[in-house]
Amino acid sequence: MTYVDVMVAAVPAANKNAYIAHAETFGKIAKENGALRSTDSWGVDVPSGEVTSMPMAVQCKDDEVVAVGWIEWPSKQTRDAGWEKMMQDPRMDPQTNPMPFDGQRLIFGGFEMLLDH
């Protein structure tokens, strides 16, 4: 069954190009390790809520934009093996490829895909 890793982050608007470069490297590594595809999206119409919202969830500041990404894997087994290899890849080292956002406010989770219309 298809498995999807999803992430939501608050990225400083000034770091958009750095985010794109980081995401390109990350996506390439994921695909080299079994991912079917890796996507990243830059928030354009992401309203703040009164009770809950994406900006609230990542504690988005005034100078930040919500970014969403997901990696599609053929199965959770492939994902688990892929992530294990990815964590060993020197290109994933935060010293050489630092995240251009506050990783402490990153929301991340894995999901079994139920429907794909």
Phi, psi and omega per residue, in radians:
M1 nan 2.387 -3.137
T2 -1.035 2.440 -3.109
Y3 -2.177 2.466 -3.076
V4 -2.262 2.250 2.951
D5 -1.660 2.295 -3.111
V6 -2.159 2.428 3.069
M7 -2.344 2.570 3.053
V8 -2.292 2.302 -3.100
A9 -2.462 2.706 2.993
A10 -1.732 2.036 -3.069
V11 -1.995 2.255 3.051
P12 -0.957 2.281 -3.115
A13 -0.951 -0.604 3.138
A14 -1.171 -0.271 -3.110
N15 -1.724 0.272 -3.073
K16 -0.983 -0.831 -3.139
N17 -1.130 -0.676 3.096
A18 -1.150 -0.657 3.097
Y19 -1.098 -0.783 3.128
I20 -1.052 -0.798 3.138
A21 -1.091 -0.762 3.114
H22 -1.074 -0.806 -3.114
A23 -1.139 -0.648 3.104
E24 -1.091 -0.781 3.117
T25 -1.117 -0.832 -3.126
F26 -1.040 -0.803 -3.131
G27 -1.098 -0.696 3.115
K28 -1.085 -0.776 3.136
I29 -1.110 -0.742 3.134
A30 -1.063 -0.794 -3.124
K31 -1.163 -0.616 3.083
E32 -1.115 -0.380 -3.071
N33 -1.952 0.448 2.961
G34 1.918 -0.140 3.130
A35 -1.177 2.516 3.082
L36 -1.369 -0.682 3.086
R37 -2.820 2.779 3.105
S38 -2.360 2.244 -3.094
T39 -2.190 2.676 3.044
D40 -2.472 2.456 -3.103
S41 -2.335 2.503 -3.112
W42 -1.833 2.170 -3.081
G43 -1.069 2.289 3.106
V44 -2.112 -0.752 -3.129
D45 -2.246 1.350 -3.065
V46 -2.161 1.521 -3.033
P47 -1.202 2.573 3.008
S48 -1.410 2.482 3.139
G49 -1.796 3.088 3.071
E50 -1.689 -0.518 -3.134
V51 -1.876 -0.814 3.113
T52 -2.738 2.704 3.113
S53 -3.000 2.947 3.084
M54 -1.088 -0.823 3.110
P55 -1.026 -0.685 3.123
M56 -1.172 -0.693 -3.087
A57 -1.068 -0.633 -3.127
V58 -1.789 0.197 3.133
Q59 0.916 0.849 -3.087
C60 -1.092 2.255 3.099
K61 -1.579 2.939 -3.078
D62 -1.003 -0.551 -3.102
D63 -1.694 0.286 -3.102
E64 -2.047 2.783 -3.139
V65 -2.192 2.485 3.065
V66 -1.367 2.230 3.055
A67 -2.036 2.474 3.139
V68 -2.224 2.407 3.080
G69 -2.454 2.725 3.028
W70 -2.593 2.654 3.099
I71 -2.090 2.228 3.121
E72 -1.755 2.253 -3.125
W73 -2.087 2.666 3.106
P74 -1.192 -0.430 -3.139
S75 -2.852 2.880 3.083
K76 -1.164 -0.622 3.118
Q77 -1.056 -0.782 3.096
T78 -1.112 -0.717 3.125
R79 -1.072 -0.828 -3.113
D80 -1.076 -0.759 3.112
A81 -1.168 -0.713 3.123
G82 -1.090 -0.801 3.132
W83 -1.104 -0.670 3.118
E84 -1.035 -0.783 3.104
K85 -1.179 -0.711 -3.128
M86 -1.061 -0.676 -3.107
M87 -1.191 -0.324 3.086
Q88 -1.585 -0.209 -3.077
D89 -1.283 2.195 -3.117
P90 -1.072 -0.388 3.100
R91 -1.218 -0.257 3.114
M92 -1.555 -0.097 -3.122
D93 -1.111 2.162 -3.129
P94 -1.045 -0.346 3.101
Q95 -1.246 -0.621 -3.128
T96 -1.686 -0.454 -3.109
N97 -2.386 1.223 -3.090
P98 -1.186 2.554 3.072
M99 -1.202 2.297 -3.126
P100 -1.495 0.584 3.127
F101 -2.749 2.981 -3.135
D102 -1.377 1.824 -3.108
G103 -1.122 -0.337 3.120
Q104 -1.218 -0.362 3.131
R105 -1.806 0.169 3.094
L106 -1.295 2.305 3.041
I107 -1.837 2.312 -3.043
F108 -2.506 2.468 3.064
G109 -2.831 2.792 3.116
G110 -1.950 2.464 -3.032
F111 -2.406 2.447 2.950
E112 -1.416 2.264 3.126
M113 -1.296 2.257 3.114
L114 -1.654 -0.785 -3.101
L115 -2.374 2.579 3.061
D116 -2.458 1.682 -3.043
H117 -1.549 nan nan
